[in-house]
Amino acid sequence: MARMETARWWDTRRTHSTKPATYRCPLCGQQLLAIEDHMLLFPEGDHQRRRHAHIRCVLEAHRQGGMLSREEWLKTQPVPPKAPGLLARLRGSRAER
């Protein structure tokens, strides 16, 4: 198994190219041709650190819980307390008088 960098969440996009390039899938370590349908992976949405991976590898990693989307990751985070609304703030300022 190849070494995959860690990230809290991932953006993914399906792609293929006509250029004669090869990549190494960061999930399985196998060679990947650019002309094959594959996935672009963006750790925490950072397009500078994009990686090319096999579709089957990405689907398997996601199935095992290893590649959460941003929305899935946000659901696991504690909900911050809501700031009081305008009406509550106005009522609070009257009570202080």
C-alpha positions as CSV (number, residue, x, y, z in Angstrom):
1,M,0.0,0.0,0.0
2,A,1.3,3.5,-0.9
3,R,1.6,6.2,1.7
4,M,-1.2,8.7,1.6
5,E,-1.0,12.0,3.3
6,T,-3.5,12.7,6.1
7,A,-6.2,15.2,5.8
8,R,-9.4,15.9,7.8
9,W,-11.5,16.0,4.6
10,W,-11.1,15.7,0.9
11,D,-12.6,17.3,-2.2
12,T,-12.7,14.8,-5.2
13,R,-13.4,15.2,-8.8
14,R,-13.7,12.7,-11.6
15,T,-11.4,13.4,-14.6
16,H,-9.4,12.0,-17.5
17,S,-6.9,13.6,-19.9
18,T,-5.6,13.1,-23.4
19,K,-2.1,13.9,-22.5
20,P,0.4,11.1,-22.4
21,A,1.2,11.1,-18.7
22,T,1.3,8.5,-16.0
23,Y,0.8,9.0,-12.3
24,R,1.1,6.8,-9.2
25,C,-2.1,6.2,-7.2
26,P,-1.4,7.3,-3.7
27,L,-3.8,4.7,-2.3
28,C,-2.6,1.5,-3.9
29,G,0.8,2.6,-5.3
30,Q,0.0,1.2,-8.8
31,Q,0.6,3.1,-12.0
32,L,-2.3,5.2,-13.4
33,L,-2.5,6.5,-17.0
34,A,-3.9,10.0,-17.5
35,I,-6.2,8.8,-20.3
36,E,-8.0,6.5,-17.9
37,D,-11.0,7.8,-16.0
38,H,-9.7,8.5,-12.5
39,M,-10.2,10.9,-9.6
40,L,-8.4,14.0,-8.5
41,L,-8.0,14.3,-4.8
42,F,-7.7,17.7,-3.0
43,P,-6.7,17.4,0.7
44,E,-8.8,19.9,2.6
45,G,-9.7,21.6,-0.7
46,D,-6.0,22.5,-1.4
47,H,-5.7,22.4,-5.2
48,Q,-1.9,22.9,-4.9
49,R,-1.6,19.4,-3.3
50,R,-3.8,17.5,-5.7
51,R,-3.3,13.8,-6.3
52,H,-4.5,11.4,-9.1
53,A,-6.0,8.1,-7.9
54,H,-7.9,5.2,-9.3
55,I,-11.7,5.5,-8.9
56,R,-11.9,2.0,-7.3
57,C,-9.3,3.0,-4.8
58,V,-11.1,6.2,-3.8
59,L,-14.4,4.4,-3.5
60,E,-12.9,1.7,-1.3
61,A,-11.1,4.3,0.9
62,H,-14.4,6.2,1.3
63,R,-16.3,3.0,2.1
64,Q,-13.8,2.2,4.9
65,G,-14.2,5.8,6.3
66,G,-10.8,7.0,5.3
67,M,-11.7,9.8,2.9
68,L,-14.5,12.0,4.3
69,S,-15.9,14.8,2.2
70,R,-16.0,18.3,3.8
71,E,-19.8,17.9,4.5
72,E,-19.2,14.4,6.2
73,W,-16.4,15.8,8.3
74,L,-18.4,18.8,9.4
75,K,-21.1,16.5,10.7
76,T,-18.6,14.9,13.1
77,Q,-17.6,18.3,14.6
78,P,-19.1,19.7,17.7
79,V,-21.7,22.4,17.0
80,P,-20.5,25.8,18.3
81,P,-23.0,27.6,20.5
82,K,-25.2,30.0,18.5
83,A,-24.7,33.7,19.1
84,P,-27.8,35.4,20.5
85,G,-30.1,36.9,17.9
86,L,-31.0,40.5,17.5
87,L,-34.1,40.2,19.6
88,A,-32.3,38.5,22.5
89,R,-29.6,41.1,22.4
90,L,-32.1,43.9,22.5
91,R,-34.0,42.2,25.4
92,G,-30.7,41.8,27.2
93,S,-29.7,45.4,26.9
94,R,-33.1,46.5,28.4
95,A,-32.7,44.1,31.3
96,E,-29.3,45.7,32.1
97,R,-30.9,49.2,32.5
